[in-house]
Amino acid sequence: MTTTVVAFDQVSKSYGKVRAVDGLTLALYPGETVALLGPNGAGKSTTLDLLLGLKQPDKGAVRVFDTSPREAIVDGRVGAMLQSGGLMDEVTVAELVRLACDLHPRPYKVSDVLARAGVAQTADRKVDKLSGGQAQRVRFALATAGDSDLIVLDEPTTGMDVTTRQSFWATMREQADQGRTVLFATHYLEEADAVADRVLVLHRGRLLADGTAAEIKAKAGARRISFDLDGDQIDEAALRALPFLTSAVISGHTVRFQSADADATVHALYGLGVHPRNLEVAGLGLEQAFVALTEAEEARTS
């Protein structure tokens, strides 16, 4: 029987008249790397706060390792890297990381934590003198100061340069390979596409989609069509009237479509008597699929 790391059972949370989380049910399992996506206001931060016991649900139940979030955290089973809240001033990086290690029930060596997080070179620097990317790495060090089974990350690579982001995700893959569960919320959808085993899409506090990145792309249904046309063949009205289009962008000689039935759209395109060059038909990227799914849901519920 597969162990459940996190379980949300019909969880709801409201702030006044705004329902941030609405009947959310989901489960996470050992060794998964899970991306939590959603537009602003989708309920991502509230979901993480409920998981970490920082807020209590109005309805439903949240269980972490089959106990309450608070108990799981006290037992050292959860490490968290949050955007909210600052770092202590007037202490060095090493002093702050040492404190986190001292407080963890199953701590790692301070030197190992500093090296893994890529902050060994700044260990003697005061925390309030760090750049944004360095501060993010310190937050990661605090989240991994001990042997936790679940690591929760809220926008973890904000402020990091490309090289540091790549190094960060290499480290997180090692954590997952060792059987830990990694849950991260991000606005960098290319990270979710490249890193996550599983993608959860929230919309207005509800779970809109749950699957691999490939499954999320397929769920969106549409495909991308791009091609070039000579200037005398561009009839914008006729192009935009092609069947099954969900979006159309015409920029100079380049045309980019999204279509719910690419075969029918391309057939109709040739029926216009034009001669497209560099014709490409491909599936949506995760970012485009995410936008398509959320826009469709917005249209359905508005």
N, C-alpha and C positions, 0 to 999 in steps of 0.2 A: 504494500500500500504506500503510495507516494506521500511523503510528509508535506504538509502545507505550511509555508513560511508565514504568509500573510493571508488573512481572510476577511473580506468586507461582506457583510450580510445585510442587504437592504438598508444601507446606511444613508441617512439624510442629515443635513446641517444647514440651518438658515441663519441669516443676519437680518433681523427685521422681516421685511417682505421679500427679501432676496434669498432664494434657495440656492446656495453655492454647491451643495452635493444633494442629489435627488435619487434616492433608492438605489445607491451604487452597490453592486455585487461583483466581486472579483476575487481571484486567488492567485498567489505567487508561489513558486516552487523552488527547491534548492538548485543552485547552479545556473539559474536564468539571469540574463542581462535584459532588463525590461525598460523600454523608453515610455515615458508618460507625456503625451502630446495633447495640445488643445489650444484654441485661440485664447486671448486674454479674457478672463472672466469665466473660463470653462470649469473651474473648480480644482485645478491642479494643486495650488498651494494649500487649499483647505484639505484636500485629500491627504497630502503629506503631513499636515498638522494633525489630522485625525490618526494617521498611522503611528505617529510619534507620541501620541498622548498629549500633545500641546493644546488640543481642543477635544471636547467630548461631543459625540453625536447626539442629535435630538431624538433620532430613531435608529434602530438597528444596532449591530454590534461589530466591533473591530477586534480581531484576535491576531496576535503575533506570536508564533511558535506555540499556539494553543493556550496562550495566557493573555493578560492584558498588555497593551503597549508599555505601560509604566513598568510592569514587572519584567518584561523582556529587556528593557533598557537598563534597569537596575542590575540585572544579571549579566550585563555586558554583551548581549547578543546582537545589539543594533548599534551601528555607527552612522552618524548623520553629518552631512555638509549642507548647511542652509545659507541662503542669501540674507535672510533677515537676521538682525543682531550683529553687533560689531565684535571685533577682537579686543582683548585687553590692551590698554595703552601702557607705556612705560615699563614693559617687560620685553625681553629678547625672545626671538623665535624659539630658541632652545629651552628657555624657562617655561614658556607656554606649553610646548610639546611635552616637556617633562611632567608638568602638572597633569596633563591629560593622561599620560601613561600611569602616573601614580594613582589616579582615580579609577582606572579601568580594572575590573576584576581579573582579566587575563591580558596583562600589558605586554607589549613588545619592547625591545631595547630602544631607548631614545635615539641612538645613532642609526638604527635600522629604519625607524620611522622617518627621520629627517632625510635619509638617503632615498627611500622609496618615494617620498613626496617631492624630491628634487629641491629641497631647501637647505641642504647641508652647508652650502656656500654662504647662506645668509643666516646661519644659526645664531650669530652674535649680534645681529642687527635688531634694533628696536622694532616692534611690530608696527607702530604707527609711522615708520619711515619706509614701509614697503610699497612697491607699485601694486596696481590692481591685480595683475597676474600673479605676483608673488604672494599677495594676501590670499588669493584663491588656493594656491598650493599649500599654504599654512592651514587653511580650513580643511583641506583634504588630509593633511597630516593628523589633525585632531580627530577626524572621522575614522582614521585607520590606526589609532594609537594602540589598539588591542585586537585580540582575535575575535572579532565580531562575525556573526553568521549572515547578517543582512546589512548592506551598506546603502544608505539613502542619500541621494545627491540632488540638490536643487540648482539647476543652471550651473553645473560645476566648472565649465570651461570659459565662462564669461571673463573677459580681460586677458585670457591667455593667447599667446601668439601660436602660429600654426605648428611649429616644432614642439612646443610645450604641450599643446593639445594632443598631438600624436603620441607623445611619451605618456601622457596621462592615461589615454585609453588603452595603451599597451599594458600599463599597470593594472587597470581595471579588468582587462581580459584575464590576466593572471589570477586575480581574485576570484573571478567566476570559475576558472579552470580548477581551482582548489575547492570548489563546491559551495562557495558563497553566492548569495543572491544579490544582484546589483539592480537597484531601481533608480532611474534618473529622469528628472523633468528637464526638458531643453527646448529652446527655440531654434537650435541648429538642427534642422531636419536631416541634413546630410550626415550628421553624427548618428542619429537614430538609424538611418538607412545602413550605415557602414558597421555599426557596433552592436545594435540590439538583436537579440534572438527573437524578441517579441515586442510588439508595439501596441500600446493602449491609447485610444483616441477618446478624449472627453469632450463633451459639448453640453453646455448648460447643466453641468453636474451629473450628466448621465454618460454611460459607456456607449459610445457610438460605434467603435470598432475594436476588435481584439484579434491579433494574429501576427504572423511574420510580416516583415516589410513587403515581401512579394504578395502576400495575401491581401494586405491593405491596398496595394496598387491595383490588384485585380478587382477588389470590391468597388473601387471607384468607377470601373467599367470603361471609361473613355480611353482613347489612344491619341498620341500626338502625330500630327501630319505636318511636315514642313517641305517647302519647295521654293524655287525661284521662277519668276515669270518675266518676260520682256515687258517693257513699259506699255506697249500698245495692246497687250493682252490683259491688262489689269482692269477689270470691271468690278469695282468693289461691291456694288449692290448684288451682282450675280454671284460673286464668290461668297458673300455673307449669307446668301439665300440657299446655299448648298444644304442637302439634307443631313440631319443628325449632328450638326455642329453644336457644341456646348460653349465654345469660345472661338474667336477669330481675331488675329492680330496681323495687320498688313502694314509693313514698314518698308517703304521704297519698293524694291523688286522682290523682297522676301515675304512669304506668306506662312503663317503658323496657325494651325487649327488644333482644336481638341474635338474629337468626334466620338459619339456613342456607338457608331458603326463605321469604322474606318473604310472597310471595303466598299460600302455603299457610297460614302462620301467621295472616294477616289474615282469610282465608276462615274458618278455624276460630274466630277471635275473634268474628266476627259470628254464627257458629253457636251461641255461648253465649247469644245473645239480648240482649247488651249493646249499648249505644249509645255508642261512643267519640267523644269530641270532640277537636278539634285533632289529628287523626291525621296523622302524618308518617312517611314511609318514605324512608330515605336510605342511601347507602353509608357504610361506616365511615370515620372519620378515620384518619390515619396512626397515631396513638397507639393507637387501638383495634385497628387491623389488626395492629400490632406485637405487642400483648398477645395477640391471638387466635392469631397464628402461633407465637409462642414457647410459649404454653401448650399448643397442639396438639402441638408437637414434644416438649415435656417429657412429655406424657402418652404419646406414642408410644414414647419411649426409656426411660421409667421401668419 
